[in-house]
Amino acid sequence: QVQLVESGGGLVQPGGSLRLSCAASGIIFSIKDMGWYGQAPGKERELVATITRGGSTNYADSVKGRFTISRDNAKATVYLQMNSLKAEDTAVYYCNAVWGTKDTNYWGQGTQVTVPS
């Protein structure tokens, strides 16, 4: 089993940058893909970016060229560098880890990112 703790959210002006971090603890060697999902007010949680254990990445079209996901397997930590932030990026961002032979999904508690319009 895995526990995920996010950090790095906050209030940032349009065009600014933030870096989110998510540290995993527990049985970390069984973690497969990790990723970030965003949930805007009144909307469903949506994929922002994912990264495999080998470093292959996938991004939502809305963040391509602006956000970068990275991962440190030794530290069991995943990062999301968010640049050129827009008001529409405002959301609670949740860290996700896919774990074990049954691909169990684990979630962090979420971190708020606010970009005023």
Backbone as a chain_set.jsonl record, in Angstrom:
{"seq": "QVQLVESGGGLVQPGGSLRLSCAASGIIFSIKDMGWYGQAPGKERELVATITRGGSTNYADSVKGRFTISRDNAKATVYLQMNSLKAEDTAVYYCNAVWGTKDTNYWGQGTQVTVPS", "coords": {"N": [[0.839, -1.192, 0.0], [0.258, 2.353, -0.396], [1.005, 5.723, 0.504], [0.304, 9.071, -0.333], [1.54, 12.348, -0.488], [0.939, 15.611, -1.258], [2.414, 18.776, -2.204], [3.051, 22.307, -2.665], [1.108, 23.841, -3.948], [-0.852, 26.899, -4.488], [-1.521, 30.465, -4.698], [-1.201, 32.159, -7.7], [-0.237, 34.592, -10.088], [-1.603, 35.171, -13.398], [0.345, 33.806, -16.022], [2.405, 33.147, -14.415], [4.404, 30.739, -12.486], [4.38, 27.497, -10.95], [5.476, 24.79, -8.876], [4.546, 21.602, -8.291], [4.773, 18.978, -5.915], [4.866, 15.503, -5.107], [5.107, 13.159, -2.732], [5.673, 9.78, -2.217], [5.043, 7.133, 0.089], [5.474, 4.029, 1.858], [4.924, 0.838, 0.391], [6.803, 1.301, -1.92], [8.161, 0.202, -4.072], [6.447, -1.133, -5.651], [5.082, 0.693, -7.128], [3.76, 1.827, -10.159], [2.777, 3.589, -12.837], [2.678, 7.142, -12.311], [0.928, 10.202, -11.627], [-0.762, 13.358, -12.298], [-3.847, 14.857, -11.614], [-6.513, 17.111, -12.27], [-9.126, 18.933, -10.669], [-11.541, 21.096, -11.32], [-13.728, 23.634, -9.968], [-17.01, 22.415, -9.721], [-16.642, 20.582, -11.726], [-15.618, 17.406, -13.174], [-12.926, 15.259, -12.091], [-9.948, 15.407, -13.946], [-7.468, 14.115, -16.204], [-4.202, 15.433, -16.069], [-1.402, 15.044, -16.418], [0.695, 12.194, -16.907], [3.203, 9.786, -15.945], [5.326, 7.118, -16.696], [7.085, 4.442, -14.973], [9.416, 4.168, -16.34], [9.735, 6.651, -17.446], [8.235, 7.623, -19.592], [5.926, 9.969, -20.859], [2.655, 11.553, -20.687], [0.322, 13.96, -21.686], [-2.438, 16.166, -21.043], [-4.095, 17.874, -23.668], [-4.52, 20.557, -23.163], [-2.456, 21.423, -21.549], [-0.072, 20.909, -22.753], [3.209, 21.796, -23.619], [3.312, 23.717, -21.671], [3.237, 22.606, -19.093], [5.295, 20.339, -17.237], [5.919, 17.057, -16.4], [7.734, 15.13, -14.087], [9.871, 12.657, -12.543], [11.27, 11.079, -9.719], [12.453, 8.151, -9.099], [13.988, 6.976, -7.092], [13.477, 8.568, -4.916], [10.831, 8.257, -4.798], [9.056, 10.201, -5.746], [7.006, 12.476, -7.492], [6.799, 15.181, -9.765], [5.305, 18.275, -10.831], [5.873, 20.69, -12.993], [4.623, 23.781, -13.563], [4.091, 26.121, -15.891], [3.5, 29.381, -17.384], [0.89, 29.903, -16.407], [-2.695, 29.875, -16.449], [-5.969, 31.321, -15.912], [-7.836, 29.321, -16.254], [-6.503, 27.091, -15.386], [-6.962, 26.867, -12.753], [-7.668, 24.817, -10.062], [-8.143, 21.944, -7.914], [-5.403, 19.967, -7.472], [-4.59, 16.629, -7.794], [-2.478, 14.023, -6.793], [-1.625, 10.9, -8.219], [-1.113, 7.396, -7.991], [-0.394, 4.33, -9.504], [-0.582, 1.052, -8.469], [0.931, -2.047, -7.755], [0.095, -5.514, -8.648], [-2.57, -5.57, -9.309], [-3.119, -3.1, -10.285], [-3.974, -1.015, -8.531], [-5.397, 2.091, -7.668], [-4.105, 4.887, -6.022], [-4.572, 7.917, -4.203], [-3.6, 11.284, -3.502], [-4.223, 13.908, -1.063], [-4.835, 16.228, -2.288], [-4.022, 19.452, -3.665], [-4.475, 22.916, -3.732], [-4.55, 25.005, -6.542], [-4.612, 28.249, -7.583], [-5.368, 30.589, -9.993], [-5.963, 33.76, -10.627], [-8.424, 35.469, -12.629]], "CA": [[0.0, 0.0, 0.0], [1.003, 3.589, -0.613], [0.456, 7.005, 0.929], [0.783, 10.159, -1.189], [1.407, 13.671, 0.123], [1.256, 16.674, -2.209], [2.769, 20.099, -1.719], [3.459, 23.244, -3.699], [0.031, 24.648, -4.514], [-0.948, 28.266, -3.989], [-2.089, 31.514, -5.547], [-0.181, 32.698, -8.6], [-0.802, 35.46, -11.11], [-1.523, 34.632, -14.772], [1.676, 33.839, -16.592], [3.373, 32.701, -13.42], [4.798, 29.333, -12.426], [4.354, 26.759, -9.701], [5.969, 23.418, -8.96], [3.905, 20.69, -7.356], [5.511, 17.766, -5.573], [4.073, 14.452, -4.474], [6.004, 12.155, -2.178], [5.024, 8.515, -1.877], [5.644, 6.314, 1.133], [4.865, 2.709, 1.926], [5.573, -0.177, -0.44], [6.992, 2.134, -3.108], [8.756, -0.499, -5.205], [5.354, -1.648, -6.483], [4.418, 1.785, -7.841], [3.946, 1.821, -11.607], [2.587, 4.949, -13.32], [2.259, 8.208, -11.397], [0.373, 11.283, -12.424], [-1.495, 14.478, -11.705], [-5.2, 15.082, -12.112], [-7.06, 18.357, -11.76], [-10.58, 19.035, -10.535], [-11.993, 22.476, -11.217], [-15.024, 23.737, -9.289], [-18.179, 21.981, -10.47], [-16.285, 19.69, -12.825], [-15.048, 16.128, -12.789], [-11.472, 15.17, -12.065], [-9.434, 15.123, -15.281], [-6.029, 13.882, -16.332], [-3.32, 16.534, -16.455], [-0.183, 14.437, -16.945], [1.128, 10.951, -16.279], [4.559, 9.371, -16.262], [5.585, 5.731, -16.349], [8.289, 4.213, -14.188], [10.544, 4.363, -17.245], [9.86, 8.053, -17.822], [7.365, 8.036, -20.693], [4.949, 10.937, -20.364], [1.425, 11.802, -21.416], [-0.234, 15.223, -21.213], [-3.671, 16.705, -21.596], [-3.808, 18.854, -24.725], [-4.598, 21.917, -22.626], [-1.248, 21.792, -20.81], [1.124, 20.594, -23.54], [4.07, 22.944, -23.856], [3.34, 24.589, -20.49], [3.493, 21.805, -17.895], [6.235, 19.241, -17.385], [5.903, 16.082, -15.315], [8.975, 14.392, -13.923], [9.753, 11.651, -11.484], [12.496, 10.568, -9.113], [12.061, 6.845, -8.564], [14.716, 6.716, -5.858], [12.795, 9.324, -3.854], [9.392, 7.973, -4.922], [8.443, 11.523, -5.812], [6.646, 12.972, -8.814], [6.72, 16.636, -9.789], [4.619, 18.905, -11.955], [6.284, 22.072, -13.214], [3.517, 24.464, -14.234], [4.506, 27.431, -16.392], [2.51, 30.138, -18.171], [-0.403, 29.524, -15.833], [-3.869, 30.608, -16.882], [-7.086, 31.234, -14.974], [-8.502, 28.02, -16.44], [-5.742, 26.048, -14.695], [-7.41, 26.836, -11.37], [-8.24, 23.515, -9.72], [-7.436, 21.139, -6.927], [-4.576, 18.995, -8.183], [-4.429, 15.391, -7.036], [-1.451, 13.078, -7.196], [-2.124, 9.539, -8.381], [-0.131, 6.323, -8.194], [-0.927, 3.014, -9.848], [0.251, 0.223, -7.592], [0.763, -3.479, -7.588], [-0.317, -6.381, -9.755], [-3.971, -5.303, -9.657], [-3.219, -1.697, -10.714], [-4.766, -0.259, -7.571], [-5.164, 3.53, -7.706], [-4.01, 5.635, -4.778], [-4.705, 9.363, -4.408], [-3.239, 12.195, -2.444], [-5.325, 14.685, -0.494], [-5.076, 17.355, -3.181], [-3.444, 20.752, -3.356], [-5.205, 23.932, -4.488], [-3.847, 25.967, -7.391], [-5.536, 29.318, -7.963], [-4.849, 31.605, -10.902], [-7.09, 34.689, -10.796], [-8.64, 35.964, -13.999]], "C": [[0.872, 1.239, 0.0], [0.256, 4.773, -0.02], [1.114, 8.092, 0.078], [0.525, 11.489, -0.509], [1.873, 14.724, -0.878], [1.684, 17.946, -1.484], [3.042, 21.001, -2.918], [2.355, 24.063, -4.321], [0.04, 26.063, -3.949], [-1.63, 29.177, -4.976], [-0.977, 32.101, -6.394], [-0.866, 33.523, -9.679], [-0.715, 34.813, -12.491], [-0.138, 34.844, -15.37], [2.764, 33.354, -15.658], [3.605, 31.201, -13.444], [4.619, 28.785, -11.018], [4.952, 25.384, -9.942], [5.296, 22.592, -7.876], [4.806, 19.481, -7.136], [4.569, 16.777, -4.917], [5.031, 13.353, -4.037], [5.207, 10.921, -1.767], [5.783, 7.829, -0.757], [4.866, 5.006, 1.205], [5.647, 1.732, 1.073], [5.804, 0.442, -1.814], [7.529, 1.364, -4.301], [7.692, -1.055, -6.136], [4.595, -0.555, -7.236], [4.756, 1.7, -9.324], [3.831, 3.266, -12.114], [2.261, 5.884, -12.16], [1.734, 9.366, -12.24], [-0.293, 12.355, -11.598], [-2.828, 14.626, -12.42], [-5.729, 16.363, -11.496], [-8.573, 18.321, -11.712], [-10.956, 20.48, -10.293], [-13.357, 22.505, -10.532], [-16.178, 23.332, -10.202], [-17.896, 21.027, -11.61], [-15.714, 18.386, -12.289], [-13.518, 16.2, -12.807], [-10.982, 14.721, -13.449], [-7.93, 14.926, -15.264], [-5.31, 15.172, -16.732], [-2.06, 15.967, -17.102], [0.099, 13.151, -16.192], [2.539, 10.617, -16.727], [4.738, 7.924, -15.813], [6.85, 5.627, -15.505], [9.546, 4.445, -15.043], [10.694, 5.779, -17.774], [9.038, 8.5, -19.015], [6.232, 8.889, -20.144], [3.745, 11.072, -21.284], [0.806, 13.057, -20.815], [-1.615, 15.481, -21.804], [-3.307, 17.775, -22.619], [-3.725, 20.272, -24.164], [-3.327, 22.367, -21.914], [0.036, 21.509, -21.583], [1.911, 21.867, -23.835], [4.175, 23.889, -22.672], [3.705, 23.829, -19.214], [4.486, 20.694, -18.227], [6.151, 18.337, -16.165], [7.242, 15.376, -15.286], [8.875, 13.526, -12.685], [11.134, 11.256, -11.014], [12.135, 9.247, -8.45], [12.754, 6.538, -7.246], [14.056, 7.401, -4.664], [11.296, 9.059, -3.845], [8.591, 9.266, -4.944], [8.155, 11.887, -7.268], [6.424, 14.475, -8.711], [5.876, 17.093, -10.975], [5.065, 20.358, -11.999], [5.226, 22.735, -14.088], [3.975, 25.866, -14.614], [3.383, 28.091, -17.185], [1.093, 29.83, -17.71], [-1.509, 30.473, -16.274], [-4.979, 30.446, -15.838], [-7.77, 29.866, -15.07], [-7.723, 26.846, -15.858], [-6.146, 25.936, -13.23], [-8.147, 25.537, -11.076], [-7.557, 22.992, -8.472], [-6.688, 20.059, -7.708], [-4.289, 17.814, -7.267], [-3.318, 14.539, -7.649], [-2.069, 11.684, -7.241], [-0.957, 8.581, -8.552], [-0.876, 5.031, -8.499], [0.003, 1.988, -9.224], [-0.088, -1.239, -7.705], [0.222, -4.206, -8.808], [-1.755, -6.129, -10.192], [-4.204, -3.859, -10.08], [-4.162, -0.892, -9.815], [-4.394, 1.224, -7.655], [-5.144, 4.12, -6.307], [-3.995, 7.121, -5.1], [-4.178, 10.123, -3.209], [-4.443, 13.007, -2.004], [-5.682, 15.891, -1.349], [-4.41, 18.625, -2.705], [-4.078, 21.783, -4.294], [-4.249, 24.823, -5.273], [-4.879, 26.987, -7.86], [-4.814, 30.343, -8.81], [-5.993, 32.569, -11.177], [-7.204, 35.186, -12.227], [-8.481, 37.473, -14.07]], "O": [[2.054, 1.194, 0.343], [-0.974, 4.819, -0.039], [2.314, 8.046, -0.195], [-0.573, 11.737, -0.01], [3.031, 14.737, -1.295], [1.361, 18.159, -0.315], [3.239, 20.527, -4.037], [2.639, 24.919, -5.159], [0.824, 26.388, -3.057], [-2.232, 28.734, -5.954], [0.067, 32.495, -5.874], [-1.96, 33.18, -10.129], [0.165, 33.985, -12.725], [0.463, 35.911, -15.241], [3.911, 33.172, -16.067], [3.081, 30.485, -14.298], [4.697, 29.517, -10.031], [4.94, 24.874, -11.062], [5.463, 22.857, -6.685], [5.502, 19.026, -8.044], [3.602, 17.158, -4.257], [5.678, 12.706, -4.86], [4.202, 11.016, -1.063], [7.007, 7.928, -0.663], [3.756, 4.891, 0.687], [6.876, 1.779, 1.027], [5.082, 0.139, -2.764], [7.376, 1.813, -5.436], [7.986, -1.411, -7.277], [3.594, -0.829, -7.899], [5.917, 1.521, -9.692], [4.712, 4.082, -11.839], [1.655, 5.482, -11.167], [2.06, 9.487, -13.421], [-0.376, 12.271, -10.373], [-2.923, 14.534, -13.644], [-5.436, 16.672, -10.341], [-9.224, 17.757, -12.591], [-10.727, 21.027, -9.214], [-14.063, 21.497, -10.521], [-16.31, 23.841, -11.316], [-18.796, 20.691, -12.379], [-15.372, 18.274, -11.111], [-12.916, 17.067, -13.44], [-11.523, 13.788, -14.042], [-7.217, 15.488, -14.433], [-5.757, 15.9, -17.618], [-1.694, 16.365, -18.208], [-0.209, 13.023, -15.008], [3.01, 11.102, -17.756], [4.355, 7.55, -14.704], [7.588, 6.599, -15.344], [10.59, 4.858, -14.54], [11.662, 6.085, -18.469], [9.135, 9.659, -19.418], [5.651, 8.58, -19.103], [3.798, 10.758, -22.473], [0.764, 13.213, -19.595], [-1.916, 15.064, -22.922], [-2.323, 18.495, -22.449], [-2.941, 21.089, -24.646], [-3.133, 23.563, -21.695], [1.123, 21.84, -21.109], [1.348, 22.882, -24.247], [5.033, 24.772, -22.66], [4.407, 24.361, -18.354], [4.514, 20.179, -19.344], [6.294, 18.796, -15.032], [7.816, 15.061, -16.329], [7.94, 13.636, -11.892], [12.058, 11.114, -11.815], [11.57, 9.233, -7.356], [12.164, 5.903, -6.372], [14.073, 6.883, -3.547], [10.574, 9.572, -2.99], [7.583, 9.404, -4.252], [8.968, 11.633, -8.157], [5.926, 14.976, -7.702], [5.752, 16.393, -11.98], [4.683, 21.161, -11.148], [4.969, 22.301, -15.21], [4.218, 26.7, -13.742], [2.434, 27.429, -17.605], [0.211, 29.535, -18.517], [-1.307, 31.675, -16.447], [-4.93, 29.55, -14.994], [-8.227, 29.326, -14.063], [-8.225, 25.722, -15.836], [-5.72, 25.011, -12.538], [-9.12, 25.195, -11.747], [-6.536, 23.519, -8.03], [-7.281, 19.331, -8.505], [-3.819, 17.967, -6.14], [-3.242, 14.367, -8.865], [-2.916, 11.333, -6.419], [0.053, 8.911, -9.174], [-1.856, 4.688, -7.838], [1.218, 2.036, -9.416], [-1.258, -1.62, -7.746], [-0.065, -3.608, -9.844], [-2.12, -6.44, -11.326], [-5.35, -3.431, -10.221], [-5.038, -0.178, -10.301], [-3.214, 1.57, -7.706], [-6.05, 3.885, -5.507], [-3.474, 7.538, -6.134], [-4.289, 9.681, -2.065], [-5.549, 12.818, -2.509], [-6.729, 16.507, -1.147], [-4.251, 18.852, -1.506], [-4.201, 21.55, -5.496], [-3.265, 25.33, -4.732], [-5.893, 26.629, -8.459], [-3.789, 30.895, -8.41], [-6.919, 32.215, -11.906], [-6.208, 35.306, -12.941], [-8.628, 38.059, -15.143]]}, "num_chains": 1, "name": "protein.A"}
